Amino acid sequence: MYHIKPIISSNVHIELPTSMYQIKPISTDHLNDIHSNNLNVAGSNLADVSEKPNRDIVQQINKILKQSKSGDMEELEARQEIILKQLKELKERLMSMHKELNVCSKPAQSRVQQSSQTKTAQKPIDASNLRDIVINANPSNVPFSLVILKKLWTDRLSINIQFYTHSSVSSLSQSAVNFQHICTAHQSTSATALNVSLIWKNVDSIEMINGSTLPIIGESNILRYLARIGPNEFNYETNGSNCNEIDSQLDLSEMLLAAETARDRQTIFKNLNATLGKNEYFGGSEPRINDLSLASAVLQSTAEKELPPTLLKWSRKVMG
């Protein structure tokens, strides 16, 4: 090959800055060895020159990595030992507190079982919550739950219902007429009273107005409101009942009213039939607002022939 004179000679002196820590160059010694031995940069000698500094550099790098790796692992193991020690101390403290407080290790009984064994003590009704309310109902969807509630609360709260007919309704259905007759005929014995003005009106769904800006829509939601202001033993949120289950059944009553086909109703009936089982009511040994809401929805949505035998017996018992 043609020989070309190097542009930069090997004895060039470079002044390094003194403001930083000085580190000995890795390749200086190897370059000096190469020039002092007058090695030819050709053929097999090139491989010998290049392999030696590379091996040294790789060995130094591996040594540094091993040192850093072992240091990190030792630090991680030390931290893990500290965490395990703290967890052990925390467990010992919890066990000592458990013994000092004499906590029972047996699983807690469900609220449903407790409520079935002990009856809720009756408390006086707060009369300040008994504001006059107005209910708009369609005569084709009679809120039968109100007449059942009126009978259940006869000695605790008198529900006085006054009936009116809106101009949007030309005539009342036979169910609405019978409903009015039953409500008027039944007289409560309690001195505490709640005044209700029921207006037969052409509305899509029953609604209640109690002075707030927005009405309460749906028969199940009206029952929720009445349960909160009425006798405390009927308030499922405070008497130890299973609130989630009752809320689910109240929602099912609305779904039953909205069901368009017999197949949709049968799906809901199957669910209710399994839930009721051999119980007398969905609320236990006595009817609750979920029984009232479901029974009213059954009467409004379907004929009795669609009901399973268990639900048919239950609905007749609730409606009296």
ZADO-1210 file (C-alpha; in nm, 4 decimals, padded with zeros to 6 digits):
<atoms>
<atom x="00.0000" y="00.0000" z="00.0000" code="MET" pos="1"/>
<atom x="00.1068" y="00.3627" z="-00.0329" code="TYR" pos="2"/>
<atom x="00.2561" y="00.5127" z="00.2824" code="HIS" pos="3"/>
<atom x="00.1137" y="00.8481" z="00.3946" code="ILE" pos="4"/>
<atom x="00.2792" y="01.0648" z="00.6517" code="LYS" pos="5"/>
<atom x="00.0621" y="01.1173" z="00.9629" code="PRO" pos="6"/>
<atom x="-00.0967" y="01.4598" z="00.9809" code="ILE" pos="7"/>
<atom x="-00.0638" y="01.4798" z="01.3619" code="ILE" pos="8"/>
<atom x="00.2526" y="01.3603" z="01.5275" code="SER" pos="9"/>
<atom x="00.2359" y="01.1442" z="01.8366" code="SER" pos="10"/>
<atom x="00.4385" y="01.3866" z="02.0506" code="ASN" pos="11"/>
<atom x="00.1798" y="01.6643" z="02.0440" code="VAL" pos="12"/>
<atom x="00.1435" y="01.8157" z="02.3914" code="HIS" pos="13"/>
<atom x="-00.2094" y="01.8944" z="02.5093" code="ILE" pos="14"/>
<atom x="-00.2634" y="02.1144" z="02.8112" code="GLU" pos="15"/>
<atom x="-00.5428" y="01.9735" z="03.0242" code="LEU" pos="16"/>
<atom x="-00.7621" y="02.2026" z="03.2395" code="PRO" pos="17"/>
<atom x="-00.6831" y="02.2117" z="03.6118" code="THR" pos="18"/>
<atom x="-01.0342" y="02.3124" z="03.7274" code="SER" pos="19"/>
<atom x="-01.1574" y="01.9493" z="03.7367" code="MET" pos="20"/>
<atom x="-01.0386" y="01.6293" z="03.8966" code="TYR" pos="21"/>
<atom x="-00.7531" y="01.4795" z="03.6981" code="GLN" pos="22"/>
<atom x="-00.7923" y="01.1219" z="03.5811" code="ILE" pos="23"/>
<atom x="-00.5160" y="00.9282" z="03.4187" code="LYS" pos="24"/>
<atom x="-00.6027" y="00.8524" z="03.0519" code="PRO" pos="25"/>
<atom x="-00.6771" y="00.4864" z="02.9946" code="ILE" pos="26"/>
<atom x="-00.5102" y="00.4616" z="02.6534" code="SER" pos="27"/>
<atom x="-00.1911" y="00.6644" z="02.7203" code="THR" pos="28"/>
<atom x="00.0210" y="00.3794" z="02.8466" code="ASP" pos="29"/>
<atom x="-00.0821" y="00.1491" z="02.5655" code="HIS" pos="30"/>
<atom x="-00.0069" y="00.4098" z="02.2998" code="LEU" pos="31"/>
<atom x="00.3376" y="00.4727" z="02.4501" code="ASN" pos="32"/>
<atom x="00.4064" y="00.0985" z="02.4486" code="ASP" pos="33"/>
<atom x="00.3150" y="00.0784" z="02.0875" code="ILE" pos="34"/>
<atom x="00.5458" y="00.3647" z="01.9832" code="HIS" pos="35"/>
<atom x="00.8359" y="00.2511" z="02.2021" code="SER" pos="36"/>
<atom x="00.8341" y="-00.0996" z="02.0601" code="ASN" pos="37"/>
<atom x="00.8240" y="00.0296" z="01.6994" code="ASN" pos="38"/>
<atom x="00.5475" y="-00.2129" z="01.6065" code="LEU" pos="39"/>
<atom x="00.4453" y="-00.2267" z="01.2406" code="ASN" pos="40"/>
<atom x="00.0813" y="-00.1358" z="01.1850" code="VAL" pos="41"/>
<atom x="00.0259" y="-00.4059" z="00.9254" code="ALA" pos="42"/>
<atom x="-00.0735" y="-00.7702" z="00.8899" code="GLY" pos="43"/>
<atom x="-00.1123" y="-00.9769" z="01.2104" code="SER" pos="44"/>
<atom x="00.0641" y="-00.7173" z="01.4315" code="ASN" pos="45"/>
<atom x="-00.2441" y="-00.4891" z="01.3997" code="LEU" pos="46"/>
<atom x="-00.4654" y="-00.7469" z="01.5693" code="ALA" pos="47"/>
<atom x="-00.2118" y="-00.7934" z="01.8528" code="ASP" pos="48"/>
<atom x="-00.1985" y="-00.4189" z="01.9149" code="VAL" pos="49"/>
<atom x="-00.5723" y="-00.3640" z="01.9134" code="SER" pos="50"/>
<atom x="-00.6738" y="-00.6697" z="02.1185" code="GLU" pos="51"/>
<atom x="-00.4572" y="-00.5973" z="02.4239" code="LYS" pos="52"/>
<atom x="-00.5953" y="-00.2512" z="02.5142" code="PRO" pos="53"/>
<atom x="-00.9499" y="-00.3698" z="02.4365" code="ASN" pos="54"/>
<atom x="-00.9145" y="-00.6652" z="02.6736" code="ARG" pos="55"/>
<atom x="-00.7806" y="-00.4423" z="02.9478" code="ASP" pos="56"/>
<atom x="-01.0614" y="-00.1917" z="02.9027" code="ILE" pos="57"/>
<atom x="-01.3276" y="-00.4661" z="02.9095" code="VAL" pos="58"/>
<atom x="-01.1752" y="-00.6166" z="03.2227" code="GLN" pos="59"/>
<atom x="-01.1749" y="-00.2811" z="03.3998" code="GLN" pos="60"/>
<atom x="-01.5352" y="-00.2111" z="03.2993" code="ILE" pos="61"/>
<atom x="-01.6493" y="-00.5552" z="03.4204" code="ASN" pos="62"/>
<atom x="-01.4705" y="-00.5013" z="03.7487" code="LYS" pos="63"/>
<atom x="-01.6457" y="-00.1670" z="03.7990" code="ILE" pos="64"/>
<atom x="-01.9865" y="-00.3179" z="03.7108" code="LEU" pos="65"/>
<atom x="-01.9352" y="-00.6054" z="03.9548" code="LYS" pos="66"/>
<atom x="-01.8441" y="-00.3678" z="04.2338" code="GLN" pos="67"/>
<atom x="-02.1471" y="-00.1425" z="04.1681" code="SER" pos="68"/>
<atom x="-02.3786" y="-00.4424" z="04.1328" code="LYS" pos="69"/>
<atom x="-02.2670" y="-00.6012" z="04.4576" code="SER" pos="70"/>
<atom x="-02.3018" y="-00.2659" z="04.6370" code="GLY" pos="71"/>
<atom x="-02.6585" y="-00.2129" z="04.5091" code="ASP" pos="72"/>
<atom x="-02.7595" y="-00.5662" z="04.6042" code="MET" pos="73"/>
<atom x="-02.6195" y="-00.5250" z="04.9545" code="GLU" pos="74"/>
<atom x="-02.8071" y="-00.1975" z="04.9959" code="GLU" pos="75"/>
<atom x="-03.1328" y="-00.3540" z="04.8667" code="LEU" pos="76"/>
<atom x="-03.0979" y="-00.6520" z="05.1009" code="GLU" pos="77"/>
<atom x="-03.0367" y="-00.4171" z="05.3944" code="ALA" pos="78"/>
<atom x="-03.3531" y="-00.2199" z="05.3138" code="ARG" pos="79"/>
<atom x="-03.5524" y="-00.5403" z="05.2820" code="GLN" pos="80"/>
<atom x="-03.4327" y="-00.6564" z="05.6241" code="GLU" pos="81"/>
<atom x="-03.5447" y="-00.3248" z="05.7768" code="ILE" pos="82"/>
<atom x="-03.8921" y="-00.3489" z="05.6164" code="ILE" pos="83"/>
<atom x="-03.9377" y="-00.7087" z="05.7327" code="LEU" pos="84"/>
<atom x="-03.8363" y="-00.6105" z="06.0834" code="LYS" pos="85"/>
<atom x="-04.0865" y="-00.3212" z="06.0876" code="GLN" pos="86"/>
<atom x="-04.3669" y="-00.5482" z="05.9611" code="LEU" pos="87"/>
<atom x="-04.2914" y="-00.7980" z="06.2351" code="LYS" pos="88"/>
<atom x="-04.3073" y="-00.5254" z="06.5005" code="GLU" pos="89"/>
<atom x="-04.6375" y="-00.3986" z="06.3571" code="LEU" pos="90"/>
<atom x="-04.7868" y="-00.7484" z="06.3686" code="LYS" pos="91"/>
<atom x="-04.6818" y="-00.7891" z="06.7312" code="GLU" pos="92"/>
<atom x="-04.8434" y="-00.4563" z="06.8225" code="ARG" pos="93"/>
<atom x="-05.1705" y="-00.5512" z="06.6509" code="LEU" pos="94"/>
<atom x="-05.1782" y="-00.8857" z="06.8306" code="MET" pos="95"/>
<atom x="-05.1212" y="-00.7174" z="07.1662" code="SER" pos="96"/>
<atom x="-05.4014" y="-00.4649" z="07.0939" code="MET" pos="97"/>
<atom x="-05.6274" y="-00.7543" z="06.9943" code="HIS" pos="98"/>
<atom x="-05.5687" y="-00.9182" z="07.3315" code="LYS" pos="99"/>
<atom x="-05.6068" y="-00.5950" z="07.5302" code="GLU" pos="100"/>
<atom x="-05.9368" y="-00.5034" z="07.3612" code="LEU" pos="101"/>
<atom x="-06.0633" y="-00.8614" z="07.3941" code="ASN" pos="102"/>
<atom x="-06.1896" y="-00.8623" z="07.0339" code="VAL" pos="103"/>
<atom x="-06.4053" y="-01.1604" z="06.9399" code="CYS" pos="104"/>
<atom x="-06.2552" y="-01.3661" z="06.6604" code="SER" pos="105"/>
<atom x="-06.5904" y="-01.5074" z="06.5443" code="LYS" pos="106"/>
<atom x="-06.7368" y="-01.3649" z="06.2191" code="PRO" pos="107"/>
<atom x="-07.0038" y="-01.1002" z="06.2639" code="ALA" pos="108"/>
<atom x="-07.3632" y="-01.2000" z="06.1964" code="GLN" pos="109"/>
<atom x="-07.5431" y="-01.0342" z="05.9085" code="SER" pos="110"/>
<atom x="-07.7708" y="-00.7398" z="05.9770" code="ARG" pos="111"/>
<atom x="-08.0644" y="-00.9297" z="05.8284" code="VAL" pos="112"/>
<atom x="-08.0375" y="-01.2053" z="06.0883" code="GLN" pos="113"/>
<atom x="-08.0112" y="-00.9548" z="06.3721" code="GLN" pos="114"/>
<atom x="-08.3171" y="-00.7608" z="06.2547" code="SER" pos="115"/>
<atom x="-08.5237" y="-01.0784" z="06.2346" code="SER" pos="116"/>
<atom x="-08.4445" y="-01.1661" z="06.5965" code="GLN" pos="117"/>
<atom x="-08.5027" y="-00.8243" z="06.7550" code="THR" pos="118"/>
<atom x="-08.7913" y="-00.5953" z="06.6747" code="LYS" pos="119"/>
<atom x="-08.7202" y="-00.2272" z="06.6156" code="THR" pos="120"/>
<atom x="-08.8366" y="-00.0074" z="06.9029" code="ALA" pos="121"/>
<atom x="-09.0920" y="00.2507" z="06.7979" code="GLN" pos="122"/>
<atom x="-09.0004" y="00.6180" z="06.8328" code="LYS" pos="123"/>
<atom x="-09.2224" y="00.9277" z="06.8121" code="PRO" pos="124"/>
<atom x="-09.2619" y="01.0713" z="06.4624" code="ILE" pos="125"/>
<atom x="-09.1024" y="01.4090" z="06.3979" code="ASP" pos="126"/>
<atom x="-09.4003" y="01.6251" z="06.2988" code="ALA" pos="127"/>
<atom x="-09.1734" y="01.8920" z="06.1466" code="SER" pos="128"/>
<atom x="-09.1050" y="01.6562" z="05.8520" code="ASN" pos="129"/>
<atom x="-09.4754" y="01.6003" z="05.7783" code="LEU" pos="130"/>
<atom x="-09.5287" y="01.8672" z="05.5134" code="ARG" pos="131"/>
<atom x="-09.8294" y="01.8600" z="05.2842" code="ASP" pos="132"/>
<atom x="-09.7455" y="01.6861" z="04.9575" code="ILE" pos="133"/>
<atom x="-09.9033" y="01.6754" z="04.6125" code="VAL" pos="134"/>
<atom x="-09.8995" y="01.3619" z="04.3950" code="ILE" pos="135"/>
<atom x="-09.9785" y="01.3600" z="04.0226" code="ASN" pos="136"/>
<atom x="-10.0842" y="01.0128" z="03.9077" code="ALA" pos="137"/>
<atom x="-10.2218" y="00.8694" z="03.5861" code="ASN" pos="138"/>
<atom x="-10.5557" y="00.6905" z="03.6430" code="PRO" pos="139"/>
<atom x="-10.4318" y="00.4034" z="03.4248" code="SER" pos="140"/>
<atom x="-10.1422" y="00.3447" z="03.6702" code="ASN" pos="141"/>
<atom x="-10.2952" y="00.3561" z="04.0168" code="VAL" pos="142"/>
<atom x="-10.0438" y="00.3773" z="04.3067" code="PRO" pos="143"/>
<atom x="-10.1868" y="00.0860" z="04.5063" code="PHE" pos="144"/>
<atom x="-09.8966" y="00.1035" z="04.7517" code="SER" pos="145"/>
<atom x="-10.0466" y="00.4171" z="04.9126" code="LEU" pos="146"/>
<atom x="-10.3607" y="00.2400" z="05.0263" code="VAL" pos="147"/>
<atom x="-10.1544" y="-00.0490" z="05.1690" code="ILE" pos="148"/>
<atom x="-09.9285" y="00.1991" z="05.3470" code="LEU" pos="149"/>
<atom x="-10.2321" y="00.3807" z="05.4826" code="LYS" pos="150"/>
<atom x="-10.3517" y="00.0548" z="05.6424" code="LYS" pos="151"/>
<atom x="-10.0078" y="-00.0448" z="05.7759" code="LEU" pos="152"/>
<atom x="-09.9550" y="00.2928" z="05.9445" code="TRP" pos="153"/>
<atom x="-10.3113" y="00.3248" z="06.0750" code="THR" pos="154"/>
<atom x="-10.2093" y="00.3466" z="06.4426" code="ASP" pos="155"/>
<atom x="-09.8806" y="00.5333" z="06.3824" code="ARG" pos="156"/>
<atom x="-09.9498" y="00.7903" z="06.1105" code="LEU" pos="157"/>
<atom x="-10.2732" y="00.8969" z="05.9442" code="SER" pos="158"/>
<atom x="-10.2373" y="00.9487" z="05.5691" code="ILE" pos="159"/>
<atom x="-10.5231" y="01.1782" z="05.4700" code="ASN" pos="160"/>
<atom x="-10.5693" y="01.1683" z="05.0900" code="ILE" pos="161"/>
<atom x="-10.7814" y="01.4242" z="04.9052" code="GLN" pos="162"/>
<atom x="-10.8589" y="01.3457" z="04.5402" code="PHE" pos="163"/>
<atom x="-10.8756" y="01.5887" z="04.2471" code="TYR" pos="164"/>
<atom x="-10.9087" y="01.5432" z="03.8699" code="THR" pos="165"/>
<atom x="-10.7060" y="01.7453" z="03.6204" code="HIS" pos="166"/>
<atom x="-10.8594" y="01.8756" z="03.2991" code="SER" pos="167"/>
<atom x="-10.6319" y="01.6438" z="03.0977" code="SER" pos="168"/>
<atom x="-10.8308" y="01.3435" z="03.2271" code="VAL" pos="169"/>
<atom x="-11.1773" y="01.2933" z="03.0791" code="SER" pos="170"/>
<atom x="-11.2816" y="00.9965" z="03.2946" code="SER" pos="171"/>
<atom x="-11.1381" y="00.7741" z="03.5660" code="LEU" pos="172"/>
<atom x="-11.0682" y="00.4044" z="03.5259" code="SER" pos="173"/>
<atom x="-11.2504" y="00.1523" z="03.7417" code="GLN" pos="174"/>
<atom x="-10.9280" y="00.0814" z="03.9324" code="SER" pos="175"/>
<atom x="-10.8925" y="00.4511" z="04.0174" code="ALA" pos="176"/>
<atom x="-11.2542" y="00.4693" z="04.1365" code="VAL" pos="177"/>
<atom x="-11.2089" y="00.1634" z="04.3599" code="ASN" pos="178"/>
<atom x="-10.8824" y="00.3062" z="04.4910" code="PHE" pos="179"/>
<atom x="-11.0564" y="00.6309" z="04.5906" code="GLN" pos="180"/>
<atom x="-11.3355" y="00.4400" z="04.7629" code="HIS" pos="181"/>
<atom x="-11.0979" y="00.2262" z="04.9713" code="ILE" pos="182"/>
<atom x="-10.8820" y="00.5250" z="05.0749" code="CYS" pos="183"/>
<atom x="-11.1863" y="00.7288" z="05.1775" code="THR" pos="184"/>
<atom x="-11.3511" y="00.4430" z="05.3655" code="ALA" pos="185"/>
<atom x="-11.0473" y="00.3534" z="05.5741" code="HIS" pos="186"/>
<atom x="-11.0065" y="00.5765" z="05.8801" code="GLN" pos="187"/>
<atom x="-10.6756" y="00.5872" z="06.0666" code="SER" pos="188"/>
<atom x="-10.6559" y="00.6004" z="06.4453" code="THR" pos="189"/>
<atom x="-10.3352" y="00.8019" z="06.4837" code="SER" pos="190"/>
<atom x="-10.3498" y="01.1700" z="06.5811" code="ALA" pos="191"/>
<atom x="-10.0356" y="01.2458" z="06.3801" code="THR" pos="192"/>
<atom x="-10.1353" y="01.3106" z="06.0194" code="ALA" pos="193"/>
<atom x="-09.9806" y="01.3568" z="05.6765" code="LEU" pos="194"/>
<atom x="-10.1959" y="01.5417" z="05.4224" code="ASN" pos="195"/>
<atom x="-10.1733" y="01.4214" z="05.0620" code="VAL" pos="196"/>
<atom x="-10.3431" y="01.5812" z="04.7597" code="SER" pos="197"/>
<atom x="-10.3641" y="01.3236" z="04.4812" code="LEU" pos="198"/>
<atom x="-10.4401" y="01.4704" z="04.1393" code="ILE" pos="199"/>
<atom x="-10.5448" y="01.2380" z="03.8573" code="TRP" pos="200"/>
<atom x="-10.3479" y="01.3786" z="03.5663" code="LYS" pos="201"/>
<atom x="-10.2290" y="01.2612" z="03.2259" code="ASN" pos="202"/>
<atom x="-09.8615" y="01.2096" z="03.3179" code="VAL" pos="203"/>
<atom x="-09.6147" y="00.9460" z="03.1982" code="ASP" pos="204"/>
<atom x="-09.5088" y="00.8469" z="03.5487" code="SER" pos="205"/>
<atom x="-09.6333" y="00.9236" z="03.8981" code="ILE" pos="206"/>
<atom x="-09.4637" y="01.2268" z="04.0545" code="GLU" pos="207"/>
<atom x="-09.4642" y="01.3876" z="04.3972" code="MET" pos="208"/>
<atom x="-09.4212" y="01.7592" z="04.4754" code="ILE" pos="209"/>
<atom x="-09.3330" y="01.8586" z="04.8300" code="ASN" pos="210"/>
<atom x="-09.2199" y="02.2188" z="04.7912" code="GLY" pos="211"/>
<atom x="-08.8760" y="02.1432" z="04.6478" code="SER" pos="212"/>
<atom x="-08.7682" y="02.2652" z="04.3063" code="THR" pos="213"/>
<atom x="-08.7662" y="01.9172" z="04.1475" code="LEU" pos="214"/>
<atom x="-09.0414" y="01.6526" z="04.1783" code="PRO" pos="215"/>
<atom x="-08.9799" y="01.2974" z="04.2957" code="ILE" pos="216"/>
<atom x="-09.0478" y="01.0628" z="04.0027" code="ILE" pos="217"/>
<atom x="-09.1587" y="00.7004" z="04.0412" code="GLY" pos="218"/>
<atom x="-09.3714" y="00.5154" z="04.2946" code="GLU" pos="219"/>
<atom x="-09.0701" y="00.3396" z="04.4502" code="SER" pos="220"/>
<atom x="-08.8930" y="00.6730" z="04.5072" code="ASN" pos="221"/>
<atom x="-09.2055" y="00.8191" z="04.6688" code="ILE" pos="222"/>
<atom x="-09.2099" y="00.5201" z="04.9043" code="LEU" pos="223"/>
<atom x="-08.8437" y="00.5827" z="04.9878" code="ARG" pos="224"/>
<atom x="-08.9339" y="00.9401" z="05.0855" code="TYR" pos="225"/>
<atom x="-09.2348" y="00.8345" z="05.2956" code="LEU" pos="226"/>
<atom x="-09.0279" y="00.5669" z="05.4726" code="ALA" pos="227"/>
<atom x="-08.7808" y="00.8344" z="05.5851" code="ARG" pos="228"/>
<atom x="-09.0401" y="01.0731" z="05.7306" code="ILE" pos="229"/>
<atom x="-09.2818" y="00.8082" z="05.8611" code="GLY" pos="230"/>
<atom x="-09.2562" y="00.5586" z="06.1489" code="PRO" pos="231"/>
<atom x="-08.8969" y="00.4661" z="06.2209" code="ASN" pos="232"/>
<atom x="-08.9645" y="00.0907" z="06.2171" code="GLU" pos="233"/>
<atom x="-09.0471" y="00.1186" z="05.8435" code="PHE" pos="234"/>
<atom x="-08.7291" y="00.3124" z="05.7603" code="ASN" pos="235"/>
<atom x="-08.5127" y="00.0353" z="05.6142" code="TYR" pos="236"/>
<atom x="-08.2020" y="00.2572" z="05.6261" code="GLU" pos="237"/>
<atom x="-08.2030" y="00.2712" z="06.0090" code="THR" pos="238"/>
<atom x="-08.3756" y="-00.0450" z="06.1322" code="ASN" pos="239"/>
<atom x="-08.0982" y="-00.2916" z="06.0440" code="GLY" pos="240"/>
<atom x="-08.2402" y="-00.4131" z="05.7128" code="SER" pos="241"/>
<atom x="-08.0319" y="-00.5056" z="05.4108" code="ASN" pos="242"/>
<atom x="-08.0474" y="-00.1688" z="05.2322" code="CYS" pos="243"/>
<atom x="-07.8819" y="-00.2877" z="04.9108" code="ASN" pos="244"/>
<atom x="-08.1278" y="-00.5735" z="04.8671" code="GLU" pos="245"/>
<atom x="-08.4313" y="-00.3538" z="04.9356" code="ILE" pos="246"/>
<atom x="-08.3068" y="-00.0855" z="04.6950" code="ASP" pos="247"/>
<atom x="-08.2561" y="-00.3524" z="04.4295" code="SER" pos="248"/>
<atom x="-08.6142" y="-00.4772" z="04.4717" code="GLN" pos="249"/>
<atom x="-08.7504" y="-00.1226" z="04.4578" code="LEU" pos="250"/>
<atom x="-08.5662" y="-00.0769" z="04.1295" code="ASP" pos="251"/>
<atom x="-08.7091" y="-00.4066" z="04.0024" code="LEU" pos="252"/>
<atom x="-09.0597" y="-00.2728" z="04.0590" code="SER" pos="253"/>
<atom x="-08.9812" y="00.0174" z="03.8230" code="GLU" pos="254"/>
<atom x="-08.8352" y="-00.2251" z="03.5690" code="MET" pos="255"/>
<atom x="-09.1503" y="-00.4332" z="03.5939" code="LEU" pos="256"/>
<atom x="-09.3635" y="-00.1298" z="03.5103" code="LEU" pos="257"/>
<atom x="-09.1395" y="-00.0508" z="03.2125" code="ALA" pos="258"/>
<atom x="-09.1369" y="-00.4089" z="03.0778" code="ALA" pos="259"/>
<atom x="-09.3052" y="-00.4241" z="02.7361" code="GLU" pos="260"/>
<atom x="-09.3305" y="-00.7988" z="02.6774" code="THR" pos="261"/>
<atom x="-09.4346" y="-01.1022" z="02.8795" code="ALA" pos="262"/>
<atom x="-09.0846" y="-01.2456" z="02.8338" code="ARG" pos="263"/>
<atom x="-08.9303" y="-00.9430" z="03.0054" code="ASP" pos="264"/>
<atom x="-09.1762" y="-00.9749" z="03.2931" code="ARG" pos="265"/>
<atom x="-09.1065" y="-01.3471" z="03.3305" code="GLN" pos="266"/>
<atom x="-08.7338" y="-01.2732" z="03.3708" code="THR" pos="267"/>
<atom x="-08.8117" y="-01.0373" z="03.6586" code="ILE" pos="268"/>
<atom x="-09.0615" y="-01.2826" z="03.8108" code="PHE" pos="269"/>
<atom x="-08.7996" y="-01.5570" z="03.8041" code="LYS" pos="270"/>
<atom x="-08.5582" y="-01.3355" z="03.9943" code="ASN" pos="271"/>
<atom x="-08.8209" y="-01.2344" z="04.2514" code="LEU" pos="272"/>
<atom x="-08.9431" y="-01.5910" z="04.2961" code="ASN" pos="273"/>
<atom x="-08.5906" y="-01.7104" z="04.3765" code="ALA" pos="274"/>
<atom x="-08.5382" y="-01.4205" z="04.6193" code="THR" pos="275"/>
<atom x="-08.8664" y="-01.4747" z="04.8024" code="LEU" pos="276"/>
<atom x="-08.8118" y="-01.8487" z="04.8410" code="GLY" pos="277"/>
<atom x="-09.0122" y="-01.9804" z="05.1366" code="LYS" pos="278"/>
<atom x="-09.0337" y="-01.6426" z="05.3113" code="ASN" pos="279"/>
<atom x="-09.3693" y="-01.4852" z="05.3757" code="GLU" pos="280"/>
<atom x="-09.2631" y="-01.1399" z="05.2546" code="TYR" pos="281"/>
<atom x="-08.9561" y="-00.9887" z="05.0944" code="PHE" pos="282"/>
<atom x="-08.9142" y="-00.7814" z="05.4114" code="GLY" pos="283"/>
<atom x="-08.9160" y="-01.0890" z="05.6374" code="GLY" pos="284"/>
<atom x="-09.2083" y="-01.1794" z="05.8623" code="SER" pos="285"/>
<atom x="-09.3824" y="-00.8456" z="05.7959" code="GLU" pos="286"/>
<atom x="-09.4391" y="-00.6485" z="05.4735" code="PRO" pos="287"/>
<atom x="-09.2042" y="-00.3579" z="05.4043" code="ARG" pos="288"/>
<atom x="-09.1965" y="-00.0863" z="05.1404" code="ILE" pos="289"/>
<atom x="-09.0276" y="-00.3218" z="04.8925" code="ASN" pos="290"/>
<atom x="-09.3273" y="-00.5554" z="04.9235" code="ASP" pos="291"/>
<atom x="-09.5639" y="-00.2632" z="04.8708" code="LEU" pos="292"/>
<atom x="-09.3802" y="-00.1328" z="04.5660" code="SER" pos="293"/>
<atom x="-09.3504" y="-00.4758" z="04.4017" code="LEU" pos="294"/>
<atom x="-09.7130" y="-00.5704" z="04.4698" code="ALA" pos="295"/>
<atom x="-09.8349" y="-00.2427" z="04.3232" code="SER" pos="296"/>
<atom x="-09.6166" y="-00.2923" z="04.0141" code="ALA" pos="297"/>
<atom x="-09.7521" y="-00.6462" z="03.9690" code="VAL" pos="298"/>
<atom x="-10.1115" y="-00.5206" z="03.9718" code="LEU" pos="299"/>
<atom x="-10.0352" y="-00.2410" z="03.7257" code="GLN" pos="300"/>
<atom x="-09.8290" y="-00.4427" z="03.4783" code="SER" pos="301"/>
<atom x="-09.9691" y="-00.7919" z="03.4382" code="THR" pos="302"/>
<atom x="-10.2519" y="-01.0359" z="03.4942" code="ALA" pos="303"/>
<atom x="-10.2353" y="-01.2786" z="03.7855" code="GLU" pos="304"/>
<atom x="-10.2088" y="-01.5759" z="03.5492" code="LYS" pos="305"/>
<atom x="-09.8508" y="-01.4717" z="03.4581" code="GLU" pos="306"/>
<atom x="-09.7311" y="-01.4995" z="03.8191" code="LEU" pos="307"/>
<atom x="-09.5644" y="-01.8121" z="03.9594" code="PRO" pos="308"/>
<atom x="-09.7685" y="-01.9754" z="04.2406" code="PRO" pos="309"/>
<atom x="-09.5389" y="-01.8444" z="04.5146" code="THR" pos="310"/>
<atom x="-09.5579" y="-01.4848" z="04.3932" code="LEU" pos="311"/>
<atom x="-09.9319" y="-01.5117" z="04.3385" code="LEU" pos="312"/>
<atom x="-09.9861" y="-01.6156" z="04.6990" code="LYS" pos="313"/>
<atom x="-09.7529" y="-01.3377" z="04.8185" code="TRP" pos="314"/>
<atom x="-09.9218" y="-01.0619" z="04.6131" code="SER" pos="315"/>
<atom x="-10.2701" y="-01.1539" z="04.7349" code="ARG" pos="316"/>
<atom x="-10.1463" y="-01.1489" z="05.0917" code="LYS" pos="317"/>
<atom x="-09.9858" y="-00.8049" z="05.0528" code="VAL" pos="318"/>
<atom x="-10.2897" y="-00.6529" z="04.8830" code="MET" pos="319"/>
<atom x="-10.5254" y="-00.8036" z="05.1408" code="GLY" pos="320"/>
</atoms>
